[in-house]
Amino acid sequence: MATASTAAQRHRIVIVGGGAAGIELATRLGRQREFDVALVDRDASHFWKPRLHELAAGLLGDGEEAVPYLAHAQAHGYRFEPGALKRVDTAARRLDLDGVVLPMTDEKILPPRSLAYDTLVLALGSRVNDFGTPGVLQFCDMLDSPAQAIALRRKILALALRSAGDPQRRIRIGIVGAGATGVELAAELHHAFNDMHRYGGLDPASKLDITLMDVAPRILPAVDPRTSASAHRVLVRMGVDVRTGVGVDAVSATGFHLKDGSVVTCDIRVWAAGVIGHDLMTGLGPFQLSKDRRIVVDSRLAAIGVDNVYAIGDCAYAAATEGGPGVPPTAQAAHQQASYLARAIPRALRNDTVVPFVYHAKGTLVSLGEYHATGELPSVPKGRTPIPMRGWLAKMLYISLQYMHRATLHGWPRATALSMADWLRNTTLPPVKLH
C-alpha cells in the first residue's frame, strides 16, 4: 500500500455508502485531515436506519433526522460525491458512478463519471430479503430507505382518514418478519394511532388490526427467550395478533397466503423478513460473496481476493470469531467496524501492525412504544444468561443509542442541542405527523 499522505498528494480514500458505517468512517477519517476522503451516495442525506419504523409510523417528520451530506462533509473534512455505484474496476483502482438527476424530474445534474481511489471502502448496506416469495416486490411495502418509510406513512394516514367515523371498517395491517424492525413497527403503529386520535380526531388504536407473522417459533428469535416472551406479552396487550411458526407462500393485493392454506387479509402489507445484499452485488466486481450476497472479508475487514478494498456494515460478511458465525448486520456492528477501520487504515498506510477486528456484542434493545422497551445486556463473565432490561430504563438506553450516533457525527455539544430541539418540537407540536 501507499504511505501516508503528503501535502502534495494525499492518499485517496473513497467510501461508498452513507449509512451508519459509511458516514461514521468518513467523519472519523475526515477529521484527521490527513487523507483525501470522499463519500459516495445516491441520496443527498443520511438517515439512521434504526429509526425508519418511527418515520413510517408518522412519529418523525420527513427531514427531522436527515443529515445533509454536503453540509456535513464541509464541516468534517471530507467531500461528498453524489451518484449511484455501477461497478468497481479493482485492477485500475477506479469505480464508475451513474448519472445524477434532479429529484422528481428527469433533469440531469451530473453525467456518469469515474472516481479513482487508493483505498476503497464499500459500505453499501443491504435490502430486505423477499426469499423469492411471489408477490412480495409487487404488493408489499418495505423499510430499506426513508423514501419507502415515507411512502408507507402516507398509505397508513390515507387508510386512517378513509376509515374515520365508520364503526364497521377496521384498519388491517400485516407485517411479515418478527425481528426488531417488525416488532418495533407494530408497537409504534399502536402508539401512532392513539396520537392520531388525540391530536387529529381519527380513530384510536382499538380500530387497528395488526398481524405480525414469522416462520420462527418465537418473535425476536436472536435474543434470549425471556426477552422474546417479554416483547410478546407487550404486543398482545396492545392487541397485536402474533403468529409464529407460519410461512408465507405468496402475497396478493388482498393479503398474505400462508403455507398452511389460510389467508391473512390486510389493507397494508409490510415485508420485514431478513436481509440480503443489493442486486448490484453480483456484477459489482471480482468479490467473493456469501450466500446472502454480502462481500466476504477477512479478519481485518479487507475484501478477500482483491487489494486495497474493505467492506463494512450490512454489505460485509465477517466472521465474529474464526470459524464462527457472521457478525450480525446491525447498527451496533456497523459502528464498531467504522471505528476499527478509522484506526486500522492509517496504521496500515504507516506499515504499523494492524490487529484483527473483534466484534463485541453489547446487547439488544427493542423499542415497544413511547415509554417502553425490552432487551438484554451481555453477562459478566461471558457465557452466562444475559441481563434482562425492561420498561422505561430500557427505553432510556434505547434513546441513548441515537444520542451516541449523533455525537459521533456532530460532536457532543451539537448532539445535545439537537436533543433539546427534539424536546421543544415534541412539546409544542403534535408528536404524530398528520400530513
N, C-alpha and C positions, 0 to 999 in steps of 0.2 A: 504494500500500500504506500501511498504518498505520505510524505512527512507533514507535520503541522504547518499551518498557513504562514505565509509571509505577507508583508504589506502589498507587494506587487501582485501576487496571485494567491488568493485564499482557496483552500480546499473546498470543493463544491459538494455540498450535501443536499440531495433532493429527497423530500419526504412526500409520498403520495398518499393522501387521505387525511382529512382534518377532523377525524373523530377524537375520542378521548386520548388514544395513544398518540396519534399524529400531531395534534396541536400541542399536547404537553411536551413532546420531544422537541418540536420546533421552538417552543418557548424557552426551554432549558438551554438548548444549543445556541439559539439566537442571543440570549442574554450574555453568553460567554464572549461575544464579539470577536471570535477567533476564526470563524468559518463563514463561507458564503452559503447561507441556509435558505432554501426555497421550499415552500409548502404548496402542494398542488391539490386542488379540489374542484369538483364540478359545481359545487354550491358556493354561494357568496358568504355564508356564515356558518359557524359551528353551533351545534345544539347537543347538549349532553344527553345521550341516548336513554339513560335510566329514567328520564322524566317524560318520555314520549307518551306514556299512558296518561299522565296528567294533561298534556296538550290535547290528546284525543278526547278526554272526558270534559274538556272545557274549563279546567281549573288553572290553565296557563293561557295567556294571550299569545298571538302569533309571534311577536318579537320579544317577549319578555325575557327569555333565556338565551336568545341568539347572541353570538359574539361575532361581529363582522371581521372577516379575515384581514381585509386591507388595513383597518384601523389597528387591529391587534398586532399585525406584523410590523407596522410602523413603530409601535411603542416598544416592541420587544426584540428588535434586531434581526428579524428575518424578512423575507419578501414573499408575497403571495402571487402564485401563478394560477389563474383560473383555467379550467378545462378538464375534460374527462380523459382518463388514460385509455389509450388504444392498445399499445404494445410496448415491450421493452426489448431493446437490442443490447444484450449483455456484452457482446463482443466489442461493439462500438461505444459502449457506455452511454447510451442515448435512449430516451423514451419519447414516444410520439403521443401528442395530445390532439384530441378532436377540436374542431372549431367551437367558438362560444357565440351564442345568440342572446339577444335581449329577452329576458323572461316574458312570457305570454305573447311573444311575437316571433317572426322568422327573420328579424333583422340581425345580420351578422355583426358582432363586435370584434372578434378576433378570428383569423383564419386558422386552419390546422397548422401546428408547428411542432418543433422538436426541442427538447432540452437535453443538454449534456450534463453528465454527473461524474464525480469521482467516487462518491459513496451514495448508494440508493437505499432508502428505507421504504418498504411497502407497508402501509397501514390502511388497507382498503376496506376493512370491516367485513361484514357478511350480510346475508339476507335470510329471511325466514325460509325454512325447508318445507316445500309442499309435498315431498316424498313421492312425486308423480301422481298424486291423487287427482282424479278427474274433477274438473270444475273449480279447483281452488283458485287458480290465477284469474279465472273469469268472474267468479261470484263472491270472492272473499276480500275483505279489507285486511291490510297488514300494517305493522308498526315498525317499518325499517327506516323511516325518514320523517322529518317534520311535515313535509307535504302530504304524506299518507295519513299522518295523525290529524292534520287539519281537515282533510277530506272526510275522515271518519267522524270527526266532531260535527261537521256540518250535516252529515247524514243523521246523526243522533238528534241534533237540535230540530231538524226538519220533521223527524218522526215524532218528537215530543210535541211540536206545535200542531201536527195533524191530529194527534190523539187527544189533545187537551179538551176537556169538557165532555168527552164521550166515555161514559162509565163502562161500556161494553168492550171498548178497544184496549187491549193490552199492548205493552211495548216489549217486543220479544227480541232478545239479542243472544246469539250463540257464540261462544268462544271455544276454539279448539286449541289446546295447549295449556296445561295447568302448572307450568313453570312460573317463575317470578312475574313475567310480563302478563300472562293470562290472569293470574291471581290478583295482581295489583290493579289491572284494568277493571275486573269485576267489582272489586271493592271501591275504586274511585268512581265508577259509574253510579253506584248506590249513593255515595256521598254527593255527586254532582246533581243527581235528580232531586234530592232533598233541597239542595241550594236553588235549583231551578224553581221549585215550588215556593220557597221562601222569598226569593228576590224577583221572580218573574211570573208568579201566579200559575205556573204549569203544574202538571200532575206530579205527585210525590213519588218516591221510590217504591211505594206499595203498589204502584201500577206497573212496575217493572218485572219482567220475567227474564232472568239471566240464566242460561245453561252453560256450565263450564265442563268441558269434556277432555279426557286424556286417556290414552291407551295404557298408561302406567297404573299400577294398583293403588296409588295414592297421589294427592297433589304434592307439589314441590318434592319430587322423588329424590332429588340430590341431597336433601338435608336430613337431619335426624328425624325419625318417625314422630317424636314428641312435638317437634316444631311443625311438622306437616299436620298433625292432628289439631294443634292449636289454631292454625290458619283455617283448617276445615271447619272447626266449630264457629269461628267468627263469620265465615261466609254463609254458613247455614242460618245463623241468626239474622243475617241480612236478607235472607230469602233466596239465596243463590241455589239453584239446583246443580249439585256437584255429581258428576257421573265419571267414575274412574273405571279402568279396565275395559273401555269401549274404544273400538277403532272406527275410523270414518272410511267408508267405501267410496263415496262420491259426494260432491256438493252440487246443488242445483240452485235456481233462483228462489226456491221456496224454503230451503233449509239443508241440513246435513243428513245424509243417508248413512246410517251406521251399519257395521258389518253383521250385527245381529238381526238385521231386517227392519228395524224401527227407523223412524224419521223424526228429527228434531226440527220442527217448523219454526222459522225465525225471520224477522224482517231485516235484520242486520247480521252478517256473518263475518266473524273475525278469526283469522288463522294466525296463531302464535306458537306453533309447534316446532321447536328445534331450529338450528341454524345450519347454513351451508355457504360455501364460498360463492361469490358472484359468478355469473355465467361467463364473464370475460376471462376468468382464471385459466380456462382450458387452452386458450390461444394467446395468453399474455406473453409467454417466453419459455425458455428451457428450464422450467421449475419442476421440482418433484412435488406432486400433490398428494394429499391424503384422500381417503375415500369420500370425504365430505368437501373436497375441492379447496382445501386450505394448504398453504405453502409449508412444506416440511422444513424445519430449521434445526440447527444443531444446538449444542448446549450454550452457545454464545449468541443465539438468535440469528445466525447467518444462514441464508438460504443454501441448502445442500446442492452441490454440483455447480455453483456459479460463484464468481468472485465479486466482492465489493457490494453485495446486496444483502440486506437484512429484511426480516418481516416481523411485525409485531401486531398485537391486538387480535381481533377475531379472525383475520385472514391468515394467521400463522398457526401451524400445528407444532407445538413444542412439548416435549415430554416433561412433566413436572419433576420426575426423578428418572434416572437412567433405567430404561426398560419399563417404566411405569406408565400410568395413564397420561393423557394430554392435559396441558394447562387449560382450565375452563375458559370459554370465550365470554368473559365478564369484564366490566369496567375496572374492577379491582385488579385483575391480571394485566389489563392494558396499562394502568397506572404504574404498576411495578416494572413492566417491560420498558416503558418510556423512561422511567427513572434510571434503570440499568443502562440502557443504550446511551443516555446523556453522559454517563461516566465512561462507558466502555469504548465508544467511538474515539474520543480524544486520546484515551490511553493506547488504543491500537495504533493510531496515527503517530504516536510518540515511540512506538515499539516497546511500550511497557507491558507488563504481564496483565492479562485480562482474565479475571476469574469467571467461571461459568455462571449463568443465570440460575437462580434458585427461587422458585415460586413459594411464597409464604401465604398460606390460606389464613385470612384474617376473620373468617366467619361469614355469615349470611344474614341479611336483614331484608324483610319484605314489608312494604307499606300496606296497611289494611284500612285506609281511610284517614280522616283528618287528624285524629288523636291516637291512633293505634298502629302498632307494627308488631311483627313477631320475627324471631330469628335466633341465632346462636353464635357464641364466640368459641374459639378453639380452647380446649382444655390445656391445663399446665400440670404435669407434663403431657406431651402429645400422646395420643392413643387412647385416652380416656373419653368418657361421654362428654359431648360438647356442653358448654354452659348456656342454659336457655335464657333468652331475653324476650320479654313480653311487655305490652302496654305502652304507656307514654314514654318510659325510659328508652325502649327500643325505637320509638318514633324519633326521639331527640337524637339518638345516634344515627338514625337513617338520614335525618336532615343534615347532620354534621358532614356526611359524605359529600353532599352537594357543596357545602361551605368549603371543604378542603379542596375540591376540584376548582372552585372559583379562586381560591387563594393561590393555587398552582399557576393559574392563568394570569391573574391580575396582581397578586401580592395581597398580604393580609389587610392593609388599610382599605383598599378598594373593595375587597370581598366583604368586609364589614359594612361599608357604605351600601353595597348592593343589597345586603340582607336587611338593612334598615329601610331601604327603598321598597323592598318587598313587603315589609311590615306596614309601612304607610299606605301602600297601594291596597293591601288587603283589608285595612281598617276603614278606608274611605270609599272603596268601590266594591260592587258585588264580587264575591270570590269566584263565581262562575261566569263564564263568558257567554252572553245571550245573543251572539251575532256570528 
